[in-house]
Structures are given as structure tokens and as C-alpha cells.
Amino acid sequence: MTLASNGTLSASAKTQYYDEVGCTGAIVATSLESQDNQISHTGTTNANVVLSPNGQATPIKFDNVSVTVAPFKRTISGPAVTAGVNHGVAQHCIAFKDGSGICVDDQGIQEGKVIKGGLYTRSNEFFLLIPATNSYVVDEYYTKK
């Protein structure tokens, strides 16, 4: 993330795939989006949010954000990546050294959109929140090692 002069954050979407469980071993593939997302602060909210699976709702105060996603294309590259077509769908497949693997559909250029949500931090944890019926739920969760 970088801070722009107008006060918005610019965030790039990058996912790295490791050869071993627990984000260990060599990085064997990297997924990148062709455009950065622009994040604007729009206020704060107090709400009860379930922050962990099977957890209880916890009262928190978090930052409201508006995320502008420009049209983008995702690329996946790396030493363990092969491209192919499965049932007429272009895919990028990642092979891990234990013999397992995953395939990701190549969805071409994705439409731009604006997403309303929230950001919340707790210690070394970072939560991306999205609105749900009468509250917010965790959409993505990150920890800093």
C-alpha cells in the first residue's frame, strides 16, 4: 500500500503461492492484478462483528472505506505454473512438490467496481470487513509474521 497526495491509499493485489504448507519453502507462483485499487476513508462505525470462526460478536470501532477497483486482468506466473485449457476454459495450474496442485480460471479482463467496506486492526491482525444484514462480516483476514 502507498499513500497518495490526496489522502487515498493505493493497494496492489498480489498473492504468492509457496511450495510447502504454512507459507514456507520456495515461492512457486505469483498472482498479480494489472491495476491497483484505490481506497478512500469515509468515516468510522461501531458495530458487533464476529472476528473469528465460531467466535462471538465483539463490539469494535473500525474505519469505513470505499474501494475503487479499476478494470484489471490477473496474471499468474512462476516456475510451477503451466497454462492450459480445461473444458473450454483457459486456466493457470500450479504444481506443488508434494504432487498436489490447484488450477485458477483465466477470467480475462474483469469489470471495475466500487466496494464499500471496513478496515480493522488488532495487534498483528488485519481484517477486511464487508456489510452484511444489519452488521459487517470478515471478508479477508491477514496476520503479520
N, C-alpha and C positions, 0 to 999 in steps of 0.2 A: 504494500500500500504506500502511496505517496500523497502528500498534501498539496493541493493546487492553491494558487494565489487567491482564488475566490472562496476558499474555505471548504471545498468539497474534497473528498478522498477519491483517488483513482486506484482501483484494485484490479490486478490481473488474476485470472483464474488458471491455476496450474496444479496438476495432480501428478505426483511421482509414484511409480509402482516399483516396489522393492522385491528382490528375488526371494526373500525369506520373511517369515511371519514376524510381526511386531515392528515393521518398518526397519528391517535390518538387511544386511547383505548389500549387494550392488543394486544401483538403480538400473532397471532393465527397460523402462519405458517412461516417457513423459507426455502428458496430455496438456495442450495449451489452447486457449481461445485467442482468436485473431484480434479481438478488440478488448480494451479494458472496460470495466464497469465504473460508473460514476456514482458516488454515494454522498447524499446530502442529508445533514441533520435537520430534522423537522420538529423536534420537541422531546419531551420525556413522558413516560407513562408509568404509573404504579399499577401493578396487576399481580394476581396469583398465577404462577407459572410452574408446571411440573418440569424440573430441570434434569431429572434422571429417570431411566426406565423403572417402572414400578414405584416411583417416588411419590411423595405427597406434594401438593401445590404449595409453593413457597412465595410469600409476598416479596416482590422485588421492585426496584425502580430501574428502568432501562431507557436507553436512548432510542427514539423513533428515527427511522431513516427512510429515505426514498432512494431506491437503486435503479439507475437508468442503465439498461443493458442494450448496447448498440447491436445491430445485426452482426453476427460472427460466424466463423467456421472453426470447428475443433480439429486440431491435428494431433495425431499420436505417433511418436517416433521413438526409436531406441533399438538396441541390439537384439531384443527379444520380440520385436514387433514384425508381424507379417500382415500384408493386406490381401484380401480376397473377397469373394462373393459367395454368400450362403443364402439359398432360396431367393435369389434375385436381389439381395440386399448387400451393398458394399460394407465390409467390416474391417476392423483392425484387430488382430488377435495377438495376445501377449502370452508367451510360453514361459513358465517358471521352471527352475531347475529340478523341482520335485516331480515334474511331469504334469502338473496341473496347469490350467490356463484360463483366460477369460477372453471373450470377444465383445467388442463395442461397435455398435452400428455407426456407420458414417452417415450422419443425418444432413450433410450438406450445409448450406447457409441457413442459420437459424434467425427467425424474426427478432427484431428488437422489442423490448417491453419495459414497462416501469413496474417495479415491485415495491410494495410498502411492507415494512417490517421493523425489526428492532435489533439492537446490539446490546449484549450484556457481558460483563467480565466478572469473574470471581476467582481470585488468586491467580493460578496459571491456566484458568479455563476461559474459553471464549465461545459464546452462544450466539447463533443467528436465529432470530425468532420471526415467526410469521403469524398473522392474525388467524384465529380460529373462532368458532362460535363463542361469542361473549368473552374471549380471552386471547391468549397467544400460546403457541406451542414451539418447541425447539425444532428447527428445520435442519440445522447443521451444528456440530459441536467439535471444538478443537481444544487440544491441550498443548502447552509449550513444555518441551523437554528441558 
